[in-house]
């Protein structure tokens, strides 16, 4: 805006000089009566003044617009951009509702990068300088199609998941698929690999990602002017005997406004709360408080504050390329602006301890699946949204032989004749609590044969899997997807469970969610507010305080 002020000042000085030239010593005045016959004036003098005024006004407008355009380009230049999806994931975007509206899903990533002097200063150990960053904070922001509610789901960084094959868009290096903790996904192909991992885990299409590092968090917190947080006891997150690390956060019991480095300490604190999921809860409290603060400040009507936030935000963020302009980010902000705080719900993925490593977590069967279904079906996490009366999947009996085609199937080529398709059925019904159902693959293969898939066979290997799914060879593209959808439809598996994979044939893996019957069981459609208690939900209008784990009190 400084450029705008300079240009405006120059224009005003130019205007003064031009007007003075129309004031000769004959006593002509700049205030004619409209017909050029003002006091001592000559015909047309008033019109010339109006023309000069229009010229000066044009100079002012153009000067301001030019300065605004240059500032806009400056903000765009601040933004770092990357590829939306760099992994093996073909989850499809949700169809618009009857009003033509579509939900919006944005993956928010906080990296632990130490690859700058500022990040090393803020982020602790120098041993990791030069290493690829990990995605220590991961949250999915879901905004409903009607833009009347929003939901946030955090996945703890130590959750063990399947990370798909990913290719780093910057280096071209390809990383094979791996089963490991989710924060490693960022090292195996960048934010686009983390997005692909989330899509495969949840079945939710993710439109965009945004990533921020340590220094960016500090800059954003400073731009907001501080965020109020609360603790029930004095807290000091520091190294203790037998426990290294600690964020350094030190606060007395009560509410405090944190910004800068102290805000980062709050977001990084884990030991003092007692666990990584509780760290996610503290982060949710911070985000809720920031939302309330921004709404109270009404920053969209305060140009100076808005510019400060824009400067900090564009410098702090790396975003997926399709939202890589200030205009696109502003449009996203406008879509969130009207959502009331009572309808913004923060949650953590329901989890259980990993039986292979007690320091790691796994999605909790049933509860996590219910959350993913609510996101896929655009069902609000709070109870104020509309309920869904229809079921989410096919009925328990065999589907009608002539169902009306879905919008997605209409856009695909026709499936190949069932009799010519090779289908492998895998028994994945084993779980941590229960053994695999004997002969399960053979039973479903027989059911497919009855539906015309005469080349369906039972695989000899058991692969435990919580959710039933149908995969098809990635190399077969749209035709392969059409064929896989036909297989899924034959036994009632929902289309959201169909995806491409590194396989040789179309493969139906019968998960632990389908232990009996030859048609996929009817799934009750989730209703508004139908969250499991294990989601630890918190709405943005709730003000809560964190309990401090006893060893870290002082």
N, C-alpha and C positions, 0 to 999 in steps of 0.2 A: 504494500500500500504506500510505502514511501515514494516509489516511483510515481504513483498516481498523484500524490500531493505536489511533487516537483512539477509534473506536467500541468496540473491545474494552476499552480502559481504562475508559470510561464504564460499560460493562456490568458490569465487575468491581466498580467502586465501588458501583453499584446493588445488585449481589448481596450485597455485604458488609452494606449497610444492612438489606436484607430479612431476612437470616439473623439479625442481631442482634435484630430485633423478636421472634423466637421464643425468646429467651433471657431471660425475666424473672428477677427475683431469687430465684425459688423453686428455682433450681438445675437447671432443665431442661437437657437436653443435646441436642446435634445428632446424637448417635450412639445412636439407639434400637436395639432388638434385632429390630425388624420387626413386633412386635405392639403397639407404643405403650407398652411397660412398661419403658422404660429407667430409669436411676437418677433417681428423683424426677420422672420424666416423666409426662405425662398421656396417656391413650389417643389415638392418631392423630397424635401429635407427629412421629414418624418419617416417616409418609406425607406430612405437610405439608412437611417438609424436602425430601423427594424431589420434591414438586410444585414447590416453589420452585426446586430445582436444575434441573428440566426447563425451567422458565420462563426461568431465567438462561441455560441452554444455548441455548434457542431465540433469545434476544436476541443472543447471541454469533454464532450461525450466520447469522441474518438480517442482522446488522450487517456481518459479513464478506462475505456474498453481495451485499449492497447496494453495499459499497465495490468489490467485484470487478466488479459490473455497471457501475458508474459508470466504472471504469477501462477496461473493455471498450469502452464507448461513447466514451471519450476516445480510445482507440487507433483506433477506426473513424473518428472525426472527423478524425484525422491524415491518413487516406488520401485521395488525389486520384484521381478515377476518370474514365474516358473510354470511348467507343464501341469495341467490339472490332474491327469492320471498317467502314471508311469508303470503300472503293474498289470498283472493278468487278472482283469476283472471286467465283466460285461453286464453288470447290473443295469437295468433299464430305468429311465426316468418315469416317475408316476404319471399316469394319464391325468389331464385336467378334470376338475369336477364339473357338474352340470352348468356352472356359471362361467366355465372357461378358466378357472383359477387353478394354479399349481402350487404345492408346498415348496418351501425353500430350505435346503440343507447346506450348512456351511461347517466345515471341519476347522476347529481352532487348535493350533499347535503351539506349544511353548518349547523351544529348544534350549538345551544346556550348553550351547556353543561357547567355547573359550577362545575362539580364533580371532580375537581382537584384544587390544590392551585394555579397553574398557570392560569387556566381558570377563577377562581374567581378574581384573580388580574387583568385580562384583560377584563372580561365580565360584570362588574358592580355588581348588587345587590347580596348580600349573602343570601337573603331570599329564593332563588331557589336552594341552595346547597342540594344535595340529591334527587332532583326532576328529573324525566325523562326528557331528553332534547327535545326541539322542533326543527323542521326542518325550520329554519328561512330563509334559502336560498335554492331554488330548481330550477335547470336548467337542461334541456334535451339537450345533445349534440348529434346531428345527423350528421354522416359522410356518404356521398353518396356512393353508391355501387362502382362507378368508382374511388372513393377517390380523386375527383377533386374539391369538394366543401364541406362545413360544415355549419351547422346551429345550433344556440342555442336559445332555448325558455325558458324564465323565467315565472314561475307562482307566483304572489305575495302571500306572506304567509297567508294573510287574505282572500283568496278566498274560498268560501263555496262550498264543493264538497261532493260526496258520498264516504266515506271511507269504503271499504269492510270488511267483517269479517277477522281478522288476528290473527295469533298465534305467540307469542314471541318465537323465536327459542332458546333463552337462558333460559327462565323460564318455557316454556310450557303453559303459561297463554294465554287463548283465549279471544279476544275482539270482541263483536258483531259489526255488521255493524252500521255506524253512519253517519248522515249528519251534517258536521261541517267544520270548516276551515282547510285547507290542512296541515298547519304546525303541527297539532296534530297527523298526521298519524305516525310520528316517535315514539310517545309515545305508540302506539297501536300495536306494533309488530316489531319495529326497521325499518331500511332502507328498508327491504324487503316489509314492509307494504306500505311505501311511493311509492315504485316501483309499487306495485299492484294498488294503487290508481291512479297513472298516466296512467297505461295501460288501466284501465277501463274508464277513462275520455277521452283519446285520441284515443283508438283503436290501438295504436302503441306498437309493441313488443319491450321491453327494454332489451338489452343484459346484461348489467352490471350496478352496482352502485358504486360510490365512495363518501366517507364522510370525512369531515375535521371539526375540532372544532377551537375555538379561538386561542389556542396556536399553532395549526398546521398552521393557516394562517400566524401568525407572523414568524414562522420558515421558511416557504416557501418564504415569501417576503424577508427575510434576505438572503436566499440562492441565490435568483435572483440578489440581489444587489440593489434593489429599483426599483420602477415602476413610470414613470411620469404621473401625473394627473393635471387637470387644472380646475380653477374656474374663473368665470367672475367677481365676487365681493369677498371682504373679507368674510370669513365664520368662524363662531364659533357655533358649535352645542352644546348647553348647556341648562340646565333647565331654563325655563322662568315662569313668573307668569301664573298659570293655565295650565302649560304643564311640566310634570316631565320628567326626563331622558335626554338623549343626549349622543352622543358618545365621546364628548370632542374634536372633530376635530377643529383645529384652524389654518387657512391658510390665507395668503394675496392673493389678486387677482393675477392670473398668473399661470404659470406651476411650479410644485414642484415634486421632486422625493421622494416618500414616501416608507418607509419600516418599518418592525417591528410593534410596537404598532400603529404607525401613519397610516400604511397601513390598519390595522384592523379597525381603526376609520373611515377611508374613506368608507370601505365596510359596516360598521354598520350604518352609518349616514342615517337618514330618515327625521327627523323634518326639518333640514336645507335645504333639497331639496324640501319638501312640501308634499310628499306622498310616500307610499310604492312602487308603480310602478316607480316613479322617482328614488328611491333608486336602483331598478333593473337596470335602465339606467346607473347610476353611476358605478354599478358593471360591466356592460358591457364595459364601457369606460376603467375601470381598466384591465379587461381581455384582451381587444384589445391591450392596451399598453404593457401588459406583453408578449403577443404573438409577438408583434413587437420587444420588447427588446430581447427576446430569439432568434429570427431569426437574429437580428443584431449581437448578441454575438456569434452565431454559436456554441452553447455549445456542439454539438455532435462531434466536432473535438477538444475540449478542455477537456482533461481527468480530470484535477483537478476540473474544474467547474462542469463537469458532475457528478463526484463522490460526490461533495458537494450537488448538487441538489438531487442525488439519496439518500443520507443519510437523508436529510431533508424531502424529499417526502415520503420515506417509513416509517419514524417515524410519519409523520403527517396524513397519510391516513388510513382509514379503507375501505376495498374493498369487493365486493362480491367474494365468495370463488373461482369461476372459473377463476378469474384473480389475484389470491392471491400469485403470484410469480413475482420476478423482471423481469424474462424473458417475461411473459405475458404483464406486464406493458410497458416494453421496446417495444414490438411488437406493442402495441397500439400507443405509441408515434411515431413510425416509420410510421404508417398509416396516422398520422396527419401531419407529417413533411412537406410533399410535397404540401399541400393545400396552395395556395397563399392567402395573406391577403385580396385581393380584392374579394375573394370568400368565406370568412368566415363572416356570417351574424348573428348579435345578435338581438334578438327580445324579446318582452314581450307579453304574452297572451292577446289578445284583451278582454276587460272587461267592465262590467257595474256595477253600484252600486246595492248592494243587497237591495231589497225592505223590507226585514225583519230586516235589521240592516245596517244603512248607513256606519258603520265602516268596513263592509265586502264587498267583491266583488263577482261577478259571471262571468263565461265565457260569452262573448258577442255572442249571437246567430248569426249564419251566418259567421261572421268574424273568430271566434275561430274555427268553424267547417272547414273553408277553410284551416286554418293552419294545423289542424290535418290531413286533406286529403293530403296536400302536403307532410307531413312527412310520412304518410302511403304509398303513391305512389312514394316516393323518388324523388320528384320534387324540384329542387334547389330553395332556397329563392332568389338568385340573378338572374339577367336576362341573365347570360352567359351560363346557362345550356340548355340542350335539352328540347324542349316542348313535351307535350304528346298529340298526335292527337286523341287517342281513348277516349271514355267516361269512367268514373270511375265506373259506375254502369250499371245495365241493362237498356234497352230502356223503354220508357213510355208505350208501348203496352205490352201485356202479353208475357212472354218469350216463346221461342220455346219449345215444349213438349219434345224434345230430344236434349238438349244442350250437347256439349262435356264436360266431367267431368273435374273439376279443379284438379290440383295436390293434393290439400288437400283432396278433396272428394275421390280421387282414393285411398288414404291411409287409409280411414275410412271404417267401415263396411257398407253394404248397408242399406239405410233407410228402416224403417218398412213401410208396405203398408199404403198409405195415409188414407184410410178409417178407419183404426184402431187407428189412432193417436188422442189423446185428445189435442186440442189447445184452449187456452183462449186468446181472443183479448181484449185489454184494450185501452180505449180512453185517450190518453195523449196529445191531441192537444191544450190544454189551455196553454197560455203563459202570461207573465206580461202585454203584450200589447193587447192581444185578448182573448176572451172567447173560451171555448171548442166548437168544431163543433158538433152539436147535432147528435146522432145516428151514430157516426163515427165507433165505434167498431162493430156495427151490420152490417154496409156496408162492412167492410173488412172481417168479419166472413162469410158473404154470398159469397164474392169473393173466399175465400178459399174453401168453400163448392163446388163451381163450378169447382174447380181444383181437386176435389176428397177427400178433407179433410172434410168428412161429419160430423165429431164430433167437428168441430170448433164452438165455442160459444162466444157471447159477454159477457164480464165481467160487473158487475154492478157498479164497483167503477172506478172513474176517477183518473188518476195519471199523472199530468202534467209532460211532459218530452220534452226536446228540440230536441232530436234525436230519431228517430225510432229505435227499436232494438228487437231482438228475444232472449229470454233466455230459458234455459232448466235446469232441475234438475241436480245439480252437481253430485248427486249419480248415475246418469245414464251414466256418462263417455262418451266414444267415440260413443257409440250407440246413446245416447241422442243428441250429437252434430250432428251426421249424420241426425237424424230426424229433428232437428231444421234448419239445412241447407236446407233440402227439403222444409220446410215451407217458409223460406226466399226466396228461388228461385221461388216458386210458384207465389209470388206477386212482385218479382223484388227487394227485399231488399238485399243490398250487404252483402257478407259473413263477412266483417269486423264488422258488427253490431250483430253478433251471439256470445253469451257467456254463460258460466255456471252461475247459481245463486241459491239462496236458495228458490226454487220454487217447487210446487207440480206437475205442468204440464208444457208443452211447452207453453210459453207466448209471444204473439206478442203485444208490446206496440206501438201504432201509435202515433208518436211524432208530435210536432208543425211544423216539416219540411214536413209533409204529410197531408195537410188539405183537399185535394180533390182528386178524382180519385180512382180507385181500383187497380192500379199498382203504385209502388213507383216511384216518378217523376225522369225523366232523370237528371243526375247530370253532369254538364259540367266538363270535366277533367281539373284540375288546370294546368297552364303553368308556366314555369320558370319565377321567379320574380313577380308572381301574388299574392303578399302579400297585405293584407288590410293596409291602412294607420294607422289604430289603433294599428298595431303591433310595431310601433315606431322602425323601423329597422335601424341598424347601422352596417356598414361593418368594418372589422378590420383595413383597411388602412385609415379610416377616423379619424382625430384628432379633437375632440370637447371639449368644456368647459361646466361645469355645471353652471346653473344659481342658485343663492342662494335666498331662500325664505326671503323676506325683514326682518322679525323679527330677523333673525339669522345673519344679516350682522353687521359688526363693523368697 
